[in-house]
Amino acid sequence: MTADAEQAQQPEAAELEVRFVYMDVRTRPGADRFCRAGYCFGPDPLRLRVADLSDADMTNIADEPMLVVEFVAEEDKA
């Protein structure tokens, strides 16, 4: 596939906006329970709405080495 054909298949940046809506948070293997920013997490993912978290809470959770964080994106066409 040529670079022009590959570029034609990708949406324009103005057409597609990606927002992180949720964080799925769980403990690292071997940790049964760990609490951070007022939430307690276990081996099963807990889904948190990003809009419900302060910037400080989101940073504290995302930067915590005892937790595994996966951001869940929502795609909106502009």
C-alpha positions as CSV (number, residue, x, y, z in Angstrom):
1,M,0.0,0.0,0.0
2,T,1.4,3.4,-0.9
3,A,1.8,6.2,1.7
4,D,-1.0,8.2,-0.1
5,A,-3.4,5.3,0.0
6,E,-2.6,4.6,3.7
7,Q,-3.1,8.3,4.6
8,A,-6.4,8.4,2.7
9,Q,-7.8,5.6,5.0
10,Q,-7.0,7.5,8.2
11,P,-9.5,10.0,9.5
12,E,-8.4,13.6,9.6
13,A,-7.4,14.9,13.0
14,A,-10.3,17.5,12.8
15,E,-12.8,14.7,12.2
16,L,-11.9,12.5,15.1
17,E,-11.5,13.5,18.7
18,V,-10.4,10.9,21.3
19,R,-11.3,11.6,25.0
20,F,-10.5,9.4,27.9
21,V,-13.8,8.8,29.7
22,Y,-13.0,6.0,32.1
23,M,-10.1,4.5,34.0
24,D,-10.2,0.8,34.7
25,V,-8.0,0.3,37.8
26,R,-6.9,-2.9,39.5
27,T,-4.1,-4.0,41.8
28,R,-0.9,-5.5,40.5
29,P,-0.7,-9.3,40.8
30,G,-0.2,-10.5,44.3
31,A,-1.9,-7.5,45.9
32,D,-5.4,-8.3,47.2
33,R,-6.3,-4.7,48.1
34,F,-4.8,-1.3,47.8
35,C,-6.3,2.2,48.5
36,R,-5.5,5.5,46.9
37,A,-7.3,8.8,46.6
38,G,-10.3,7.6,48.6
39,Y,-10.8,4.5,46.5
40,C,-10.0,0.9,47.3
41,F,-8.9,-1.4,44.5
42,G,-8.6,-5.2,44.2
43,P,-7.7,-7.7,41.5
44,D,-10.9,-7.0,39.6
45,P,-11.0,-3.7,37.6
46,L,-12.9,-0.9,39.1
47,R,-14.2,1.6,36.5
48,L,-13.9,5.2,37.4
49,R,-15.2,8.2,35.4
50,V,-12.4,10.6,34.7
51,A,-14.8,13.5,35.0
52,D,-15.5,12.5,38.6
53,L,-11.8,12.7,39.6
54,S,-9.8,15.8,40.4
55,D,-6.5,16.2,38.5
56,A,-4.6,15.4,41.7
57,D,-6.6,12.2,42.3
58,M,-6.2,11.0,38.7
59,T,-2.4,11.6,38.9
60,N,-2.2,9.9,42.3
61,I,-4.0,6.8,40.9
62,A,-2.2,6.7,37.5
63,D,1.2,7.2,39.0
64,E,0.8,4.6,41.8
65,P,3.1,1.6,41.1
66,M,0.8,-0.8,43.0
67,L,-2.0,-0.2,40.5
68,V,-2.6,-1.1,36.9
69,V,-4.5,1.6,35.1
70,E,-6.1,1.3,31.7
71,F,-7.7,4.4,30.1
72,V,-10.8,3.8,28.1
73,A,-11.4,6.2,25.3
74,E,-14.5,7.4,23.7
75,E,-14.5,8.5,20.1
76,D,-16.6,11.5,18.9
77,K,-16.8,12.8,15.4
78,A,-16.4,16.6,15.5
